[in-house]
Amino acid sequence: MNEQSFRFFSFEGKTRILHLSWMAFFISFLVWFNHAPLMAAIREQFGLSNAEVNTLLLLNVALTIPARILIGMLVDNLGPRKVYSLVLVLSGIFCLAFALSTTFEQLAITRFLLGFVGAGFVVGIRLISEWYPARELGLAEGIYGGWGNFGAAFAGISLPALALVFGGDDGWRCAVGTTGIISILYAGVFYMMVTDTPKGSTYFKPKKGGAMEVTSKGDFVLYLVMNLPLFIALALIVWKLGPAKLNMLGETTTYVLYSVIAAMMAMQFLRIWQVNGHVFSKPVPEFDRYPFKQVALLNLTYMASFGSELAVVSMLPLYFLDTFEISPVLAGMLGGSFALMNLVGRPGGGYVADRYGRKLTIMLTMAGIAIGYLLMGQINSSWPLVLAVGLVLFCSVFVQAGCGAVYASVPLVKRRLTGQVAGMAGAYGNVGGVVFLLVLSLVSPAMFFVVLGIVALANMLLVGIFMDEPSPQTSEVMPDGSVRMIEVS
């Protein structure tokens, strides 16, 4: 890597785009998780039961699964500047609606809609890939993801204090509403100051919309298989909210939602056939092919890293509280330390991927995640608290580095499909969060950590056997039909 070419303390050229992008992502995560540190005040004002609180937490991530797929398609077709601005404006409006809610039903609907803001992540992945070469891409994407993710931690640090400044029973509303206003205002800044590509560069778009392009019969089948978990995760959320578990949905509503999910899946499969059915009758030219197995492996890797992070962050404060009998405040701080490592872990993972290769870095991070979680499964009340926290931080560094390595690889799969690849990998992160939280509800915390470790170990083996190191050169078809080779190294 050319050390002199990466200038972080600058606001010109590609560095300006990086700073504007991670700020957009930071604000989107600030909005997405603005309810978490204020949930005690919300629960008290609305008299919510534990089941209703759990429902709000679950609804907050539900829409993100399909939204990341949709936003990935939109950004490839419309460009990051327009799409990120739209995401920030809509998110700000949904945020203000949540702050103005007067019933649990309004809270639930607006919290569900706010899951949309989590899809903003994939927009910046495509934008930064347009501005940075592969030798710097991992570090740039890591800074974008890591510093942006810190928005969730910043919400926990700042919003309770802001609610106290506003004061009164509605202090939480003012704090939440403030984040919505910030989101809407920043949308204007982003729209005015960002361009999709450097001057003179071509923004490559998919040939067809609505589904990702694949380039062989085997990849067509694998693409169908990899879509199934996205719909299964949505069905699991409905099941969790239905009569069998939380009983927040009636039996009729539950079956209607199952039918909607089945219809969505059928429509998606039909669209996949419409976009890609030609591979069964007419082979795709060799120069335009790419291996979809790369996408599948990145999906599974992000599920094992970011998916496990979503689940662990949700349960860690209570786990520390129950295991070591410490104060709730200290337990919350120690639990939050897992997400805090985003500041260095994601950029670090991207940097190592730039220097030593994507495949090797992913395998090493998966090994570290497996070791970390398997050891966390051995923690009990006899352990010194400092040792348990140290192990959590060790594991967290590898989890965040794994996320950074994934998004150092995503833009190198196929340039014109970067948004869709990023969206699908991101959706798999949310799928992992849903599935792993379901596992947690069925087993002890110790066994939960062991399961996470086994998943990471299995993923390491799959990557080692099947993943290819990305090529330093890729081809794209220009608007006039000519073929252009793009240097990405």
Salt bridges, closest charged atoms under 4 A:
GLU3 OE2 - ARG355 NH1 3.56
ASP76 OD1 - ARG126 NH1 2.61
GLU130 OE2 - ARG126 NE 2.82
GLU130 OE1 - ARG415 NH1 3.95
GLU136 OE1 - LYS14 NZ 2.78
ASP170 OD1 - ARG173 NE 3.12
GLU213 OE1 - ARG416 NH2 2.88
GLU286 OE1 - ARG289 NH1 3.52
ASP288 OD2 - LYS207 NZ 2.57
ASP288 OD1 - LYS414 NZ 3.23
ASP288 OD2 - ARG416 NH2 3.20
ASP354 OD1 - ARG358 NH2 3.13
ASP468 OD2 - LYS293 NZ 3.26
GLU476 OE1 - ARG416 NH1 2.57
